[in-house]
Amino acid sequence: METIKSYVQEHKNRFISELFELLKMPSISADKSYHQDILNTADAVKVSLEKAGCDFVEICQTPGNPIVYGEKIIDAALPTVLVYGHYDVQPADPIELWTSPPFEPVIKKTDIHPEGAIFARGSCDDKGQMYMHVKAFEYMIQSNTLPCNVKFMIEGEEEIGSKNLGWFVERNQEKLKNDVILISDTGMISNQQPSITTGLRGLSYVEVEVTGPNRDLHSGLYGGAVANPINILTKMIAALHDENNRVTIPGFYDKVDELSLEERTEMAKAPFVLEDYKKALDLNDVYGEKGYVTNERNSIRPTLDVNGIWGGYIGEGAKTVIPSQAFAKISMRLVPNQDWNEITELFTKHFLSIAPAGVKVKVKPHHGGQAYVTPIDCIGYKAANKAYTESFGVPAIPVRSGGSIPIVALFEKELKSKTILMGFGLDSDAIHSPNEHFGIFNYLKGIETIPLFYKYFVELSK
């Protein structure tokens, strides 16, 4: 442990500088105008893997953005770890809310990160966390301590649903063959208390469209006589929850995996202060499904949320119109046993059924993925827990995340491997939001901890 700590401290400035260069690339997968930046970032990741010590690295073309694959095979008889990460990032909008330009990384001190945090889009999700693995691998190569084979698969479409990852995995199962998959695209409880994400929610994402008259109408001449698509859409959305904040779609809860009281009691052991949670978000109170506490509502329960809504006139001043159309984007976070395709169908059927006469409604499915649970008795989990325990001085706590990484269920289906989620981010890192950041402590601690996972995974696999 002292050896890796010394290596990290010796190369700390270089590690940060290299990550800065990666963060300067606006690899936004949701916007096609950034396609060249996507390609440039893939090239940069390829070069970093080559410099770190991979014997073979290639940029693999897909119907969409390229995937960077690299490997170091030292002995076919030894276990193989497949590292997954992504180099694409979320759009930076709204730009005006950033305190520094999103693609000009800078270190700032915060209350949670007194030693400084890297502020930039992608710093935590996922360039910073992905690059920890590259630098940890570099250390193992330089110190001749790599105990097993390593493969890297770094994609460029995670933020748009990993549209072509399934296509790639299905066609490259032998290339990607492994004994465990390691991902850092999640978080931990705090810098003092590590945790391992053992559950991920699934996702169904749709866009809805409500159309009324064939053109925008004068609200004085036509108001009260024709259906207003915005009024109708907001009523339909409001009807998707009942008075207990449960989703009203018929069949929505039929296959929900209900946790036992014992399991819920174990979850409750994770440190959580409701007042601190509300203060951090500037809330007077929390909100959610009746019968569950906050940490259950955002992890083990399914949800339905409107992510965006628009229509009509939103410019300066007044324009008295009844709009022709109204739109909304809606996401549903799902729990184990809820199939995202089935939920999408249930939503579509129900949403169309509650539309009143006078409007036409369309539902456009975008993307989705299945929920996933990692058993805490598997070798990979045990190895990760031993690594965190040695690095942080305390055992990790298993937690279920409210987020979704749809490809994890895909990996288990296609590659027959368990996935271990070793995240080093914090809830306060503002991923997907303005002022995303990643603590210097977290970045370097990840580099220190990851080699220990390799060590213990090989030992426990014997």
Secondary structure as the mmCIF struct_conf table of DSSP 4:
data_model
#
loop_
_struct_conf.conf_type_id
_struct_conf.id
_struct_conf.beg_label_comp_id
_struct_conf.beg_label_asym_id
_struct_conf.beg_label_seq_id
_struct_conf.end_label_comp_id
_struct_conf.end_label_asym_id
_struct_conf.end_label_seq_id
HELX_RH_AL_P HELX_RH_AL_P1 GLU A 2 LEU A 23
TURN_TY1_P TURN_TY1_P1 LYS A 24 LYS A 24
BEND BEND1 MET A 25 MET A 25
STRN STRN1 ILE A 28 ILE A 28
TURN_TY1_P TURN_TY1_P2 SER A 29 ALA A 30
HELX_RH_3T_P HELX_RH_3T_P1 LYS A 32 TYR A 34
HELX_RH_AL_P HELX_RH_AL_P2 HIS A 35 ALA A 52
TURN_TY1_P TURN_TY1_P3 GLY A 53 GLY A 53
BEND BEND2 ASP A 55 ASP A 55
STRN STRN2 PHE A 56 CYS A 60
BEND BEND3 PRO A 63 ASN A 65
STRN STRN3 ILE A 67 LYS A 72
BEND BEND4 ILE A 74 ILE A 74
TURN_TY1_P TURN_TY1_P4 ALA A 76 ALA A 77
BEND BEND5 LEU A 78 LEU A 78
STRN STRN4 THR A 80 HIS A 86
STRN STRN5 VAL A 89 VAL A 89
BEND BEND6 PRO A 94 PRO A 94
HELX_RH_3T_P HELX_RH_3T_P2 ILE A 95 LEU A 97
BEND BEND7 THR A 99 SER A 100
TURN_TY1_P TURN_TY1_P5 PRO A 102 PHE A 103
BEND BEND8 GLU A 104 GLU A 104
STRN STRN6 VAL A 106 LYS A 108
BEND BEND9 ASP A 111 ILE A 112
TURN_TY1_P TURN_TY1_P6 PRO A 114 GLU A 115
STRN STRN7 ALA A 117 PHE A 119
BEND BEND10 ALA A 120 ALA A 120
TURN_TY1_P TURN_TY1_P7 ARG A 121 ASP A 126
HELX_RH_AL_P HELX_RH_AL_P3 LYS A 127 GLN A 142
TURN_TY1_P TURN_TY1_P8 SER A 143 ASN A 144
BEND BEND11 CYS A 148 CYS A 148
STRN STRN8 ASN A 149 GLU A 155
BEND BEND12 GLY A 156 GLY A 156
HELX_RH_3T_P HELX_RH_3T_P3 GLU A 158 ILE A 160
TURN_TY1_P TURN_TY1_P9 GLY A 161 GLY A 161
TURN_TY1_P TURN_TY1_P10 LYS A 163 ASN A 164
HELX_RH_AL_P HELX_RH_AL_P4 LEU A 165 ARG A 171
TURN_TY1_P TURN_TY1_P11 GLN A 173 LEU A 176
BEND BEND13 ASP A 179 ASP A 179
STRN STRN9 VAL A 180 ILE A 183
BEND BEND14 THR A 186 THR A 186
STRN STRN10 GLY A 187 GLY A 187
BEND BEND15 ILE A 189 ILE A 189
BEND BEND16 ASN A 191 GLN A 193
STRN STRN11 SER A 195 LEU A 200
STRN STRN12 GLY A 202 THR A 211
BEND BEND17 PRO A 213 ARG A 215
STRN STRN13 LEU A 217 HIS A 218
HELX_RH_AL_P HELX_RH_AL_P5 SER A 219 TYR A 222
STRN STRN14 GLY A 223 GLY A 223
TURN_TY1_P TURN_TY1_P12 GLY A 224 ALA A 225
STRN STRN15 VAL A 226 VAL A 226
HELX_RH_AL_P HELX_RH_AL_P6 PRO A 229 ALA A 238
TURN_TY1_P TURN_TY1_P13 ALA A 239 LEU A 240
STRN STRN16 HIS A 241 HIS A 241
TURN_TY1_P TURN_TY1_P14 GLU A 243 ASN A 244
BEND BEND18 ASN A 245 ASN A 245
STRN STRN17 VAL A 247 VAL A 247
BEND BEND19 ILE A 249 ILE A 249
TURN_TY1_P TURN_TY1_P15 PRO A 250 LYS A 255
HELX_LH_PP_P HELX_LH_PP_P1 GLU A 258 SER A 260
HELX_RH_AL_P HELX_RH_AL_P7 LEU A 261 MET A 267
TURN_TY1_P TURN_TY1_P16 ALA A 268 LYS A 269
BEND BEND20 ALA A 270 ALA A 270
HELX_RH_AL_P HELX_RH_AL_P8 LEU A 274 LEU A 281
TURN_TY1_P TURN_TY1_P17 ASP A 282 ASP A 282
BEND BEND21 ASN A 284 ASP A 285
TURN_TY1_P TURN_TY1_P18 LYS A 290 GLY A 291
HELX_RH_AL_P HELX_RH_AL_P9 THR A 294 ARG A 297
TURN_TY1_P TURN_TY1_P19 ASN A 298 ILE A 300
BEND BEND22 ARG A 301 ARG A 301
STRN STRN18 THR A 303 GLY A 311
BEND BEND23 GLY A 312 GLY A 312
BEND BEND24 GLY A 315 GLY A 317
STRN STRN19 VAL A 321 ILE A 322
BEND BEND25 SER A 324 SER A 324
STRN STRN20 GLN A 325 LEU A 334
TURN_TY1_P TURN_TY1_P20 PRO A 336 ASN A 337
HELX_RH_AL_P HELX_RH_AL_P10 TRP A 340 SER A 353
TURN_TY1_P TURN_TY1_P21 ILE A 354 ILE A 354
HELX_LH_PP_P HELX_LH_PP_P2 ALA A 355 PRO A 356
TURN_TY1_P TURN_TY1_P22 ALA A 357 GLY A 358
STRN STRN21 LYS A 360 GLY A 369
STRN STRN22 TYR A 372 VAL A 373
TURN_TY1_P TURN_TY1_P23 ILE A 376 ASP A 377
BEND BEND26 CYS A 378 CYS A 378
HELX_RH_AL_P HELX_RH_AL_P11 ILE A 379 PHE A 392
BEND BEND27 GLY A 393 VAL A 394
STRN STRN23 ILE A 397 ARG A 400
BEND BEND28 GLY A 402 GLY A 403
TURN_TY1_P TURN_TY1_P24 PRO A 406 PRO A 406
HELX_RH_AL_P HELX_RH_AL_P12 ILE A 407 LEU A 415
STRN STRN24 THR A 419 LEU A 421
STRN STRN25 GLY A 425 GLY A 425
HELX_RH_3T_P HELX_RH_3T_P4 ASP A 427 ASP A 429
TURN_TY1_P TURN_TY1_P25 ILE A 431 HIS A 432
BEND BEND29 SER A 433 SER A 433
TURN_TY1_P TURN_TY1_P26 PRO A 434 ASN A 435
STRN STRN26 HIS A 437 GLY A 439
HELX_RH_AL_P HELX_RH_AL_P13 ILE A 440 SER A 461
#
